[in-house]
């Protein structure tokens, strides 16, 4: 039975009244934040001249979407500006596309004035100028280094490190010295110079470009073998910046080897003898060389003795062994233990007596 104020059939559906009237209206958070008017709280309306509502700033309603976008734009602009600034101020330039020049070689055999002293390797080293030299790679030391105007300290150290690796691979590696391999040295050479290197190994020529001894120390295995595994080494490394994309390392070192005949014979009884090689190599490194761990050999000057002036110095080295004499020796006296760039005046020199072991 219907109440006194209700229609006989009850409240019709769809007419105003009841909870269904406001179900379609949803006051979500975004709607509330976007409202232009905000009602004061009950405490705020207790004031004498308080109003019921207040206006909200228009930016506050849109801040939820615009503020993150604005911050993102500012961050992008800041990153772009930083990149431009660093690109202008940084000393590390982009690599320059340049080709390595051919290696220039000078090989000078040094002939002894008398018979080559012989004995045990230990005794010969002890009575020679190499007595106080370091053994092996310990004799190849870095200079005090710092950055250059256009290369960082790490790049300078990298250039010196590659130069030292090449000296070890080409002057101390047993397989290279005995002619068994050239791979350790070849791996470090600038790819632009590999054709020249391979031709020098396969067909050495006395043309200032294709002497094997200009690239590495290699003895003729048919005649000579090492009498001791140790090599005495002394010298210096020096580095300079040639231009904004090029470093040059000068390596000036003396290597002293103990050698003996490869096969038994009359000379074997005389024992071992010393053979000294003075190498001055000039390396050049651009940024691509540093990145790929290669070296460009710019020039190589080699003095080696005791050797005969009649021999061919462009191929494998052929030391005169204990008791042997040079066929002829008529050039200016040259000391391979003297540092600095050697004065080259002829294709053969005379080995200074002081460079040989004393009796």
Residue pairs with C-beta under 8 A, 6 or more apart in sequence:
2 8
2 9
2 10
11 17
11 18
30 64
33 60
33 61
33 64
34 61
34 62
35 56
35 61
36 55
36 56
36 58
36 61
37 53
37 54
37 55
37 56
38 53
38 54
38 55
38 56
39 52
39 53
40 50
40 51
40 52
40 53
40 54
44 50
45 52
59 66
91 149
91 150
91 151
91 152
92 150
92 151
92 152
93 150
93 244
93 245
93 287
94 287
95 245
95 286
95 287
95 288
95 291
96 245
96 286
96 287
98 245
98 286
99 192
100 190
100 192
100 193
100 284
100 296
101 296
101 298
102 193
102 196
102 209
103 193
103 196
103 197
103 209
103 214
103 215
103 297
103 298
103 299
103 300
104 208
104 209
104 298
104 299
104 300
105 208
105 209
105 210
105 211
105 213
105 214
105 215
105 299
105 300
105 301
105 302
106 208
106 214
106 299
106 300
106 301
106 302
106 344
107 211
107 213
107 214
107 302
107 304
107 313
107 314
108 301
108 302
108 303
108 304
108 313
108 334
108 342
108 344
108 346
108 347
108 348
108 349
109 304
109 305
109 307
109 308
109 309
109 311
109 313
109 347
109 348
109 349
110 276
110 303
110 304
110 305
110 306
110 307
110 334
110 336
110 348
110 349
110 350
110 351
110 355
111 305
111 306
111 307
111 308
111 309
111 320
111 326
111 327
111 328
111 329
111 331
111 348
111 349
111 350
111 351
112 305
112 306
112 320
112 325
112 326
112 329
112 350
112 351
112 356
113 326
113 329
113 350
113 351
113 353
114 325
114 353
115 323
115 324
115 325
116 273
116 306
116 320
116 321
116 322
116 323
116 324
116 325
116 356
117 124
117 273
117 274
117 322
117 356
117 357
117 359
118 124
118 270
118 271
118 272
118 273
118 321
118 322
118 323
119 271
119 272
119 322
119 357
120 271
120 272
121 227
121 228
121 258
121 272
122 228
123 357
124 258
124 272
124 273
124 274
124 357
125 131
125 228
125 232
125 256
125 258
125 274
125 357
127 357
127 358
127 359
128 256
128 274
128 355
128 356
128 357
128 358
129 337
129 354
129 355
130 232
130 234
130 254
130 256
130 274
130 276
130 337
133 139
133 232
133 233
133 234
133 254
133 256
134 232
134 233
134 234
135 230
135 231
135 232
135 233
136 168
136 172
136 230
136 231
136 233
137 164
137 168
137 172
137 233
138 233
139 232
139 233
139 234
139 235
139 253
140 164
140 167
140 168
140 233
140 235
140 237
140 251
140 253
141 236
141 237
142 157
142 160
142 164
142 237
143 160
143 236
143 237
143 238
143 239
145 153
145 156
145 157
145 160
145 239
146 153
146 156
147 153
147 155
147 156
148 156
148 240
148 241
148 247
149 241
149 244
150 241
150 243
150 244
150 245
151 159
151 241
151 247
155 247
155 287
155 290
156 239
156 247
158 285
158 290
159 239
159 247
159 249
159 283
159 285
159 290
160 237
160 239
160 249
162 188
162 283
162 285
162 289
162 290
162 293
162 294
162 295
163 237
163 249
163 251
163 281
163 283
163 295
164 237
165 188
166 185
166 188
166 189
166 281
166 283
166 295
166 297
167 251
167 253
167 279
167 281
169 176
169 184
169 185
169 187
169 188
169 216
170 176
170 184
170 185
170 215
170 216
170 217
171 177
171 216
171 217
171 231
171 233
171 253
171 255
171 277
171 279
172 231
172 233
172 255
173 181
173 184
173 185
174 180
174 226
174 229
175 181
175 184
176 182
176 184
176 185
176 216
176 217
176 218
177 217
177 218
177 219
177 226
177 257
178 218
178 219
178 221
178 225
178 226
179 218
179 219
179 220
179 221
179 316
180 221
182 197
182 201
182 216
182 218
185 215
185 216
186 194
186 197
188 293
188 294
188 295
189 197
189 294
189 295
189 297
190 289
190 294
190 295
190 296
190 297
191 294
192 296
193 296
193 297
196 209
196 210
197 215
199 210
200 209
200 210
200 211
200 212
200 214
200 215
201 212
201 215
203 210
204 210
204 211
204 212
204 312
204 314
204 315
205 211
205 314
206 312
206 313
206 314
210 314
211 302
211 313
211 314
211 315
212 218
212 314
212 315
212 316
213 302
213 304
213 313
213 314
213 315
213 316
213 317
214 300
214 302
215 297
215 300
217 255
217 257
217 277
217 279
217 317
218 316
218 317
219 225
219 226
219 259
219 316
219 317
219 318
219 319
220 315
220 316
220 317
220 318
221 262
221 316
222 262
223 261
223 262
223 318
224 259
224 260
224 261
224 262
224 317
224 318
224 319
224 321
225 259
225 260
225 261
225 262
226 257
226 258
226 259
226 260
227 258
227 259
227 260
227 271
227 272
227 273
228 258
228 272
230 258
231 255
231 256
231 257
232 255
232 256
233 253
233 254
233 255
233 256
234 253
234 254
235 251
235 252
235 253
235 254
235 339
236 251
236 252
236 253
236 339
237 249
237 250
237 251
238 249
238 250
238 252
239 247
239 248
239 249
239 250
240 247
240 248
241 247
241 248
242 248
242 284
245 286
245 287
246 284
246 285
246 286
247 284
247 285
247 286
248 282
248 283
248 284
248 285
248 298
249 282
249 283
249 284
249 285
250 280
250 281
250 282
250 283
251 279
251 280
251 281
251 282
251 283
252 279
252 280
252 339
252 340
252 341
253 278
253 279
254 276
254 277
254 278
254 279
254 336
254 337
255 276
255 277
255 278
255 279
256 274
256 275
256 276
256 277
257 274
257 275
257 276
257 277
258 272
258 273
258 274
258 275
259 272
259 273
259 274
259 275
259 319
259 321
260 268
260 271
260 272
260 273
260 321
260 322
261 267
261 268
261 321
267 321
267 322
267 323
267 324
270 321
270 322
270 323
271 322
272 322
273 306
273 319
273 320
273 321
273 322
274 356
274 357
275 304
275 305
275 306
275 317
275 319
276 304
276 305
276 336
276 337
276 355
277 302
277 303
277 304
277 317
277 336
278 302
278 303
278 304
278 336
278 337
278 342
279 300
279 301
279 302
280 299
280 300
280 301
280 302
280 341
280 342
281 297
281 299
281 300
282 297
282 298
282 299
282 300
283 295
283 296
283 297
283 298
284 295
284 296
284 298
285 295
285 296
286 296
289 295
289 296
301 341
301 342
301 344
303 334
303 336
303 342
303 349
304 313
304 317
304 319
304 336
305 319
305 320
305 336
305 349
305 351
305 355
306 319
306 320
306 324
306 326
306 351
306 356
307 313
307 317
307 318
307 319
307 320
307 326
308 318
308 320
308 326
308 327
308 328
309 326
309 327
309 328
309 329
309 330
309 331
309 347
309 348
310 327
310 328
311 318
313 347
320 326
329 348
329 350
329 351
330 350
331 345
331 346
331 348
331 349
331 350
332 345
332 346
332 349
332 350
333 349
333 350
333 351
333 352
334 342
334 349
334 350
334 351
334 352
335 352
335 354
335 355
336 351
336 352
336 355
337 352
337 354
337 355
